[in-house]
Amino acid sequence: MLMHMIPPEIMGKASSIVNFGGQVAGVLSPFIIGFLIDNANGGYNHAFLFMVIALISSAILTFFIKKMNI
């Protein structure tokens, strides 16, 4: 969805920023999930809650993406 809204002139920069965000999330998520599981004495409830909150936050943020007129 996002790539269809980006003008061709900045497609390379925009896709690199999106991919960078995904890579950062892939590196940080295991540490965050592990921390939450350790602090919950081995329970997964906090980890799943974190993932649900991240999913809902991402879904809400997509509604605020506007097409740029460049």
C-alpha positions as CSV (number, residue, x, y, z in Angstrom):
1,M,0.0,0.0,0.0
2,L,2.7,2.5,1.0
3,M,4.8,2.0,-2.2
4,H,1.8,2.8,-4.4
5,M,1.4,6.1,-2.7
6,I,5.1,7.3,-3.1
7,P,6.1,9.3,-6.2
8,P,8.7,7.6,-8.4
9,E,11.2,10.3,-7.8
10,I,11.7,9.3,-4.1
11,M,10.8,5.6,-4.4
12,G,14.4,4.5,-3.6
13,K,14.8,6.6,-0.5
14,A,11.3,5.8,0.8
15,S,11.6,2.0,0.3
16,S,15.0,2.0,2.0
17,I,13.5,3.8,5.0
18,V,10.6,1.3,5.2
19,N,13.1,-1.7,4.9
20,F,15.4,-0.2,7.5
21,G,12.4,0.0,9.9
22,G,11.6,-3.6,9.3
23,Q,15.2,-4.7,9.9
24,V,15.5,-2.7,13.1
25,A,12.2,-4.3,14.4
26,G,13.6,-7.7,13.5
27,V,16.8,-7.1,15.5
28,L,15.1,-5.5,18.6
29,S,12.0,-7.6,18.9
30,P,13.6,-10.8,20.2
31,F,15.4,-8.8,22.9
32,I,12.2,-7.0,23.9
33,I,10.1,-10.3,23.9
34,G,12.8,-12.1,25.9
35,F,12.9,-9.3,28.4
36,L,9.1,-9.4,28.8
37,I,9.1,-13.1,29.2
38,D,11.9,-13.0,31.8
39,N,10.1,-10.3,33.8
40,A,6.9,-12.3,33.7
41,N,8.6,-15.3,35.3
42,G,8.4,-17.3,32.1
43,G,4.9,-16.3,31.2
44,Y,4.0,-15.2,27.6
45,N,1.1,-12.9,28.4
46,H,3.2,-9.7,28.4
47,A,4.9,-10.7,25.2
48,F,1.7,-11.4,23.4
49,L,0.2,-8.2,24.7
50,F,3.2,-6.3,23.4
51,M,2.7,-7.8,20.0
52,V,-1.0,-7.1,20.0
53,I,-0.3,-3.4,20.9
54,A,2.4,-3.1,18.2
55,L,0.0,-4.6,15.6
56,I,-2.9,-2.3,16.6
57,S,-0.6,0.7,16.7
58,S,0.7,-0.1,13.2
59,A,-2.8,-0.5,11.9
60,I,-3.9,2.8,13.3
61,L,-0.8,4.6,11.9
62,T,-1.6,3.4,8.4
63,F,-4.8,5.6,8.4
64,F,-2.6,8.7,8.8
65,I,-0.5,8.1,5.7
66,K,-1.2,10.7,3.1
67,K,-0.2,10.8,-0.5
68,M,2.5,13.4,-1.2
69,N,2.0,15.7,-4.1
70,I,5.6,16.3,-5.4
